[in-house]
Amino acid sequence: MLALSNLRVSYDGVPALTDVSLKVAAGQIVALVGGNGNGKSTTLRAAAGLNALDGGSVTFEGRPIHALPAHERVPLGLSLVPEGRRLFPKLTVRRNLELGAYTRSVAVDIAADIERMFELFPILRERSTQLAGTMSGGEQQMLAIARGLMARPKLLMLDEPSWGIAPKFVTKVLDVIQRVNETGVAILLVEQNLTKALAIADHGYVIQTGRVVMEGPAQALLHDEAVKKAYLGH
């Protein structure tokens, strides 16, 4: 479904990605893991069209899309939930969801999808008229994921969904990610919590200093001694 090939990205001439290649097949959860500052978020931003490439290619469902601007990638079925959630804090939960469907125009379908989000995330129904900025971090993350789903993506990219939320909510968020995947949406998950990410993923990639240094079935990576030593401290 998604193929990133030999991506190179820099910020003001300083390399951020030097050689990143990965694939996400239809229906998969793929985890991209590694420490802070190694290029995980940059990889997602490059796939979404938010970072210009110095080299390499982005292909979605067999179509090269690296020349397309970000807003033209969303209707194709590629949606990004950014790090830090980036909600509209002074707008209600419902209005945030409506804005997630900005590429769509059929009101009855949008309303039906909002109802579907309320079923998937019951807390959002309770908070539908509440301003997004007044909710807890975990509730905001649920809203950010739901807003991303309002574009009806085929592939949802999630950047650090456990960032800044209470531990009790981390498990809830990961459960939701699995439930979303079970509806047929492929997931590309960037996560600093390597253990939790690989526990729910089908396949994993380890990124270090802007390049993929290891990949394989998620369970194999989770139990790999080199990965344990480098990232889990044992």
C-alpha positions as CSV (number, residue, x, y, z in Angstrom):
1,M,0.0,0.0,0.0
2,L,2.7,2.5,1.0
3,A,6.3,2.3,0.0
4,L,9.0,4.7,1.1
5,S,12.2,4.2,-0.9
6,N,15.6,5.6,0.0
7,L,14.2,8.8,1.5
8,R,16.6,11.7,2.2
9,V,15.5,14.8,4.1
10,S,17.4,17.6,5.6
11,Y,16.7,20.7,7.7
12,D,18.8,23.8,6.7
13,G,21.3,21.5,5.1
14,V,21.6,19.2,8.1
15,P,20.6,15.6,7.2
16,A,17.6,14.2,9.1
17,L,17.0,11.1,7.0
18,T,19.9,9.6,5.0
19,D,18.3,6.3,3.8
20,V,14.9,5.3,4.9
21,S,13.0,2.6,3.1
22,L,9.9,0.8,4.5
23,K,6.6,-0.7,3.3
24,V,3.1,-1.0,4.7
25,A,0.9,-3.7,3.3
26,A,-2.9,-3.4,3.2
27,G,-4.4,-4.3,6.6
28,Q,-1.1,-4.2,8.5
29,I,0.1,-2.4,11.6
30,V,3.7,-1.4,11.0
31,A,5.7,0.1,13.8
32,L,8.7,2.5,13.2
33,V,10.6,2.7,16.5
34,G,13.8,4.2,17.8
35,G,15.1,6.8,20.2
36,N,14.4,10.6,20.1
37,G,15.9,12.6,17.3
38,N,16.5,9.7,15.0
39,G,14.1,10.6,12.2
40,K,10.8,8.9,13.1
41,S,8.6,12.0,12.9
42,T,10.4,13.3,9.8
43,T,9.7,10.0,8.0
44,L,5.9,10.4,8.6
45,R,6.0,14.0,7.6
46,A,7.8,13.1,4.4
47,A,5.2,10.4,3.7
48,A,2.4,13.0,4.3
49,G,4.0,15.6,2.1
50,L,4.9,18.0,4.9
51,N,8.7,17.7,4.4
52,A,10.4,18.2,1.0
53,L,12.6,15.3,-0.1
54,D,16.2,15.6,-1.0
55,G,15.9,12.2,-2.7
56,G,13.9,9.0,-2.8
57,S,10.3,8.3,-3.5
58,V,6.9,7.8,-1.9
59,T,4.5,5.4,-3.5
60,F,0.9,4.9,-2.4
61,E,-1.1,2.0,-3.9
62,G,1.3,1.8,-6.8
63,R,1.2,5.5,-7.6
64,P,4.2,7.9,-7.1
65,I,2.9,10.7,-4.8
66,H,6.1,12.4,-3.7
67,A,5.4,15.3,-6.1
68,L,1.9,15.9,-4.7
69,P,1.3,18.5,-2.0
70,A,0.0,17.3,1.4
71,H,-3.6,18.3,0.8
72,E,-3.8,16.2,-2.3
73,R,-2.5,13.1,-0.6
74,V,-5.4,13.0,2.0
75,P,-8.2,12.3,-0.5
76,L,-6.1,9.4,-1.9
77,G,-6.5,7.7,1.5
78,L,-3.4,8.8,3.5
79,S,-4.0,10.5,6.8
80,L,-1.6,11.7,9.5
81,V,-2.3,12.2,13.2
82,P,0.7,14.4,14.1
83,E,2.8,14.4,17.3
84,G,1.3,16.6,19.9
85,R,-2.2,16.1,18.5
86,R,-2.5,19.6,16.9
87,L,-6.2,19.9,17.7
88,F,-8.2,23.2,17.4
89,P,-8.3,23.8,21.2
90,K,-10.9,26.6,21.1
91,L,-13.3,24.5,19.0
92,T,-15.7,21.8,20.2
93,V,-15.0,18.1,19.9
94,R,-17.7,17.9,17.2
95,R,-16.3,20.8,15.2
96,N,-12.8,19.2,15.3
97,L,-14.3,16.0,13.9
98,E,-16.1,18.0,11.1
99,L,-12.9,19.7,10.2
100,G,-11.3,16.2,9.8
101,A,-13.6,15.7,6.9
102,Y,-12.6,18.9,5.1
103,T,-11.8,17.0,1.9
104,R,-15.4,15.6,1.8
105,S,-18.7,17.2,0.8
106,V,-21.6,14.8,1.5
107,A,-23.1,16.0,4.7
108,V,-25.1,12.9,5.5
109,D,-22.0,10.7,5.2
110,I,-20.0,13.1,7.4
111,A,-22.7,13.0,10.0
112,A,-22.8,9.2,9.8
113,D,-19.0,9.0,10.3
114,I,-19.2,11.3,13.4
115,E,-21.7,8.9,14.9
116,R,-19.3,6.1,14.0
117,M,-16.5,8.0,15.9
118,F,-18.8,8.3,18.9
119,E,-19.3,4.6,18.9
120,L,-15.6,3.9,18.6
121,F,-14.7,6.6,21.2
122,P,-17.6,6.8,23.7
123,I,-15.9,9.6,25.7
124,L,-16.1,11.9,22.6
125,R,-19.9,11.6,22.6
126,E,-19.9,12.7,26.2
127,R,-17.6,15.6,25.4
128,S,-19.1,16.5,22.0
129,T,-19.9,20.1,23.0
130,Q,-16.8,20.6,25.1
131,L,-13.8,22.7,23.8
132,A,-11.0,20.3,22.8
133,G,-8.4,22.2,24.7
134,T,-10.1,21.6,28.0
135,M,-10.0,17.8,27.8
136,S,-7.3,15.6,29.3
137,G,-4.3,14.5,27.2
138,G,-5.7,11.0,26.7
139,E,-9.1,12.3,25.6
140,Q,-7.4,14.7,23.2
141,Q,-5.4,11.8,21.7
142,M,-8.7,9.9,21.1
143,L,-10.1,13.0,19.4
144,A,-6.9,13.4,17.3
145,I,-7.2,9.8,16.1
146,A,-10.9,10.2,15.4
147,R,-10.3,13.4,13.5
148,G,-7.8,11.6,11.4
149,L,-10.3,8.8,10.6
150,M,-12.9,11.4,9.5
151,A,-11.0,11.6,6.2
152,R,-11.8,7.9,5.6
153,P,-8.1,6.9,5.2
154,K,-6.9,3.6,3.8
155,L,-3.7,4.2,5.8
156,L,-3.6,6.1,9.1
157,M,-0.2,7.3,10.2
158,L,0.2,7.9,14.0
159,D,3.1,10.0,15.4
160,E,3.8,9.2,19.0
161,P,0.2,8.6,20.2
162,S,1.3,7.9,23.7
163,W,3.1,11.2,24.0
164,G,2.1,13.3,27.0
165,I,-0.7,11.1,28.2
166,A,-1.2,9.2,31.5
167,P,-0.1,5.6,31.6
168,K,-3.7,4.3,32.1
169,F,-4.6,6.0,28.8
170,V,-1.7,4.5,26.8
171,T,-3.2,1.0,26.9
172,K,-6.6,2.5,25.9
173,V,-5.1,4.3,22.9
174,L,-3.2,1.2,21.8
175,D,-6.4,-0.8,22.1
176,V,-8.2,1.7,19.9
177,I,-5.4,1.5,17.3
178,Q,-6.0,-2.2,17.1
179,R,-9.7,-1.8,16.8
180,V,-9.3,0.7,14.0
181,N,-7.0,-1.7,12.2
182,E,-9.6,-4.4,12.5
183,T,-12.0,-2.2,10.5
184,G,-9.6,-2.6,7.6
185,V,-7.4,0.6,8.0
186,A,-3.7,0.0,7.7
187,I,-1.6,1.7,10.4
188,L,1.9,3.1,10.3
189,L,2.8,3.8,14.0
190,V,5.7,5.9,15.2
191,E,6.3,5.3,18.8
192,Q,9.0,5.8,21.4
193,N,7.6,3.1,23.6
194,L,9.2,0.2,21.6
195,T,7.7,-2.6,23.7
196,K,4.1,-1.5,23.4
197,A,4.4,-0.6,19.7
198,L,5.9,-3.9,18.7
199,A,3.4,-5.8,20.9
200,I,0.5,-4.7,18.6
201,A,2.4,-4.5,15.3
202,D,2.7,-7.1,12.5
203,H,6.1,-5.7,11.2
204,G,8.6,-3.4,12.6
205,Y,11.5,-1.1,11.5
206,V,14.2,0.3,13.8
207,I,15.5,3.7,12.8
208,Q,18.8,5.2,14.0
209,T,20.4,8.4,13.0
210,G,18.2,8.8,9.9
211,R,18.5,5.3,8.5
212,V,16.7,2.0,9.0
213,V,19.1,-0.3,10.7
214,M,16.9,-3.3,11.4
215,E,13.5,-4.7,10.3
216,G,11.5,-7.8,10.6
217,P,8.3,-9.4,12.1
218,A,7.4,-7.3,15.2
219,Q,7.6,-10.2,17.6
220,A,11.0,-11.2,16.3
221,L,12.3,-7.6,16.9
222,L,10.7,-7.5,20.3
223,H,12.7,-10.5,21.4
224,D,15.9,-9.7,19.5
225,E,18.9,-9.4,21.9
226,A,20.4,-6.5,20.0
227,V,17.2,-4.5,20.2
228,K,16.7,-5.3,23.9
229,K,20.3,-4.1,24.6
230,A,20.1,-0.9,22.6
231,Y,16.5,0.2,23.4
232,L,15.3,-1.7,26.5
233,G,18.4,-1.5,28.6
234,H,18.8,-5.2,29.1
